[in-house]
Amino acid sequence: MSSRKYFLKTQFIGDNIAPFVSSPAGNRVMPYEAPLISGASATFITEDRTIELDVADGETLMEVAVRNGVPGITGDCGGGGACGTCQVVIAEAWREAAGEASDLEIAMLEADGEPQPGARLACQVQMASNLRGIVVTVVSH
C-alpha cells in the first residue's frame, strides 16, 4: 500500500500569506482553507438588550465588543487598559475563571469611583476555552 504525503505550504502574495497544499513533487495541488475552529461565546448584557457573540480564543472581550458595536464599550485606548471605556461586570459564576484584575486595572476601575464586585476592563479579559459561555454586564457611564 502506497501512502501519498501532501504538504501544507505558504506563499506570500503582497503582504498576505496564501496557504496551499503541495504534492511530494512540489506541485501546487489546491488552495487550503483552514477549518473553522470554534472559539468561545460571550454574552453582553446592556441597558436595553442581550447580545451573544462568538469570540475566538485569545481575543479580548473588548475586541469582539468593539468590532460588533456593543453599546457602552468603545475601547478608546485600543485595549491598553488606559481609558476605562470598556468596563464590564463579570457574572458571579464566571469570576474565578476570568481571573483577578491586576493592580493597574483596579486603579483604572477606581478612577470612576468604587467599582462593583466583579468589575473588569473588557480589554484585559482574554478569551479561552474555560470562558466559553461567559456572561458580562456592560457598565454604563
Phi and psi in degrees as a GROMACS rama.xvg file:
@    title "Ramachandran Plot"
@    xaxis  label "Phi"
@    yaxis  label "Psi"
@TYPE xy
-97.5236  140.606  SER-2
-114.838  130.23  SER-3
-93.5166  135.985  ARG-4
-112.704  131.96  LYS-5
-117.152  154.898  TYR-6
-123.841  140.501  PHE-7
-89.1712  121.002  LEU-8
-126.503  167.165  LYS-9
-128.19  153.941  THR-10
-136.213  135.943  GLN-11
-83.8422  129.184  PHE-12
-123.728  100.719  ILE-13
65.8689  -126.975  GLY-14
-93.0603  1.26107  ASP-15
-102.664  152.684  ASN-16
-102.946  127.93  ILE-17
-112.329  106.574  ALA-18
-76.2638  148.3  PRO-19
-152.039  162.353  PHE-20
-97.574  136.332  VAL-21
-122.34  144.925  SER-22
-79.4354  167.956  SER-23
-57.7257  -27.9018  PRO-24
-79.8527  -3.47302  ALA-25
92.0361  4.83338  GLY-26
-76.2098  137.597  ASN-27
-72.6654  121.381  ARG-28
-95.7833  -49.1269  VAL-29
-165.102  157.136  MET-30
-66.214  154.523  PRO-31
-112.886  131.44  TYR-32
-115.269  122.845  GLU-33
-65.3783  143.147  ALA-34
-65.4964  147.157  PRO-35
-71.853  118.279  LEU-36
-98.4337  118.596  ILE-37
-70.3446  128.333  SER-38
-95.4257  -156.802  GLY-39
-89.8775  161.887  ALA-40
-111.655  152.457  SER-41
-136.347  142.561  ALA-42
-112.484  124.873  THR-43
-106.379  124.107  PHE-44
-104.009  119.571  ILE-45
-108.116  -177.248  THR-46
-59.4025  -33.3387  GLU-47
-122.658  0.208922  ASP-48
-163.181  168.799  ARG-49
-116.054  130.324  THR-50
-124.239  121.401  ILE-51
-105.356  129.208  GLU-52
-131.016  148.818  LEU-53
-81.4887  136.862  ASP-54
-130.307  128.21  VAL-55
-74.1361  144.692  ALA-56
-56.9179  135.767  ASP-57
95.0359  -16.5817  GLY-58
-85.0739  148.976  GLU-59
-89.7427  159.077  THR-60
-59.1663  -36.9533  LEU-61
-63.4313  -43.9687  MET-62
-58.8082  -47.4432  GLU-63
-69.8891  -36.217  VAL-64
-65.8686  -45.0036  ALA-65
-65.1047  -44.8905  VAL-66
-60.3547  -31.9604  ARG-67
-102.752  8.35278  ASN-68
66.6336  36.7269  GLY-69
-66.3371  121.158  VAL-70
-59.6279  136.835  PRO-71
93.8655  -7.51062  GLY-72
-120.651  109.596  ILE-73
-110.558  -25.0358  THR-74
55.3912  50.724  GLY-75
-56.4662  -31.5393  ASP-76
-89.6147  1.5527  CYS-77
78.5923  14.8904  GLY-78
101.829  14.1139  GLY-79
-86.6006  -0.401904  GLY-80
71.5159  24.4504  GLY-81
-113.045  2.12919  ALA-82
-126.009  -25.1124  CYS-83
76.4942  14.3426  GLY-84
-91.9955  19.9384  THR-85
-136.475  35.4173  CYS-86
-72.177  134.385  GLN-87
-136.028  163.056  VAL-88
-115.195  120.191  VAL-89
-74.5674  131.63  ILE-90
-58.0042  143.488  ALA-91
-52.4168  -38.9534  GLU-92
-64.6351  -18.0058  ALA-93
-107.836  -3.05287  TRP-94
-64.0022  -43.045  ARG-95
-64.3349  -44.3325  GLU-96
-64.9726  -35.9661  ALA-97
-72.7568  -22.8813  ALA-98
87.6106  170.736  GLY-99
-81.9366  149.649  GLU-100
-72.6144  144.732  ALA-101
-73.977  167.287  SER-102
-59.8504  -40.4439  ASP-103
-65.7924  -39.2856  LEU-104
-64.9852  -42.3072  GLU-105
-61.2242  -42.1574  ILE-106
-60.7504  -40.8478  ALA-107
-66.7027  -41.2886  MET-108
-64.4712  -37.9484  LEU-109
-73.404  -15.2175  GLU-110
-63.1917  -24.5237  ALA-111
-96.5977  10.7583  ASP-112
111.205  -168.265  GLY-113
-69.2002  117.846  GLU-114
-71.3442  150.878  PRO-115
-71.3034  155.127  GLN-116
-57.8756  134.55  PRO-117
84.9489  4.08281  GLY-118
-67.8869  137.843  ALA-119
-146.333  162.491  ARG-120
-90.4712  125.851  LEU-121
-60.1294  -25.8653  ALA-122
-71.3755  -12.8704  CYS-123
-104.501  2.31187  GLN-124
-106.145  105.274  VAL-125
-95.7157  129.241  GLN-126
-71.4469  145.308  MET-127
-150.994  169.069  ALA-128
-59.3697  -29.4515  SER-129
-72.9968  -7.44985  ASN-130
-105.568  7.54498  LEU-131
-56.7938  119.105  ARG-132
97.8473  3.54572  GLY-133
-53.3036  144.733  ILE-134
-121.905  129.534  VAL-135
-132.908  149.407  VAL-136
-107.396  129.29  THR-137
-75.0943  129.647  VAL-138
-81.7919  122.257  VAL-139
-90.4692  144.483  SER-140
